[in-house]
Amino acid sequence: MKNIKITSAAFFILGAFVSVTAQADVYKCVEPDGHITYTNAKAASKGCKVLSQDKAVSTVPSGATRTPTPSDFPKVGSDTQKARDTDRRKILEQELSTEEANLAESSKKLAEQEAIRNGDEKNFQRVIERLQPFKDDLAIHERNVEALKKEMSKLK
């Protein structure tokens, strides 16, 4: 029974601590270059102001609505846009084929290096260190291929 009282007292103290830290002020700091930062630490910068406690902090203004495009905004004709989309698809396909070739070459080099065992590599850690640049190169090409495929899937 004594342990229960200690535990409930510990929860009470923890709850009081959490409620105190949850009431921290939020500061909006605007730097001279216009960069805005939100922080809970009182900054020494002159551009910091405490936000009102009753307002929610959000990067999206409340009640944001979509505004129509101005009538004088430059427009692109559908034929021009189709030509741009076609060019973009061709460029992405070329980049993808190049990157897939680089991936295959990188995979081949890694396989060749994995098959080699140098005499000074009695410690397996040396093998891992020797292979790491080849594994890193392979990972870069894998990420590039994945990113290009994702970008191509977004095309109309």
C-alpha positions, 0 to 999 in steps of 0.5 A: 500500500505504501508503494501505491502512495509513492507512485501516485505522488510521483504521478502528481509531481510529473503531471504538475511538471508537464503542465508547467512546461506546456505553458511556455511562451512561443516567440516569432522571430523575424530576421533582417533578411525576412526569415521567420523562426518560431521558438519557445526560447526567449531569443536575444534578437530584437525581431522576436515577439511573444505570440498571444497565448490564446492563438494557435501557431500555424504556418497556414493562415486560418481561413485560407482560401484559393485565390483565382489566377489574375487575368493578366497572368501569362498563360501558356497554350496547350500545344506549347505545354504538350511540347514541354511535357513531351520534352520533359518526358524524353529528358527523364527517360534519357536520365533514367536509362543513363542512371540504370546503366550506371546502376548496373555498372556499379553493381558489377563493380561491387560484385567484382570487389566482393569476390576479391580477398586481399592478403592484408585483409585478415580482419573482416573490418578491412574488407568492409571498409574496402567495399563501403565506397562501392556500396555507397555508389550503388546506393546513390544510383538506386536512389536516383533510379527510384527518384526518376521513376517517381518523377515519371509517374507524376507526368500526365 
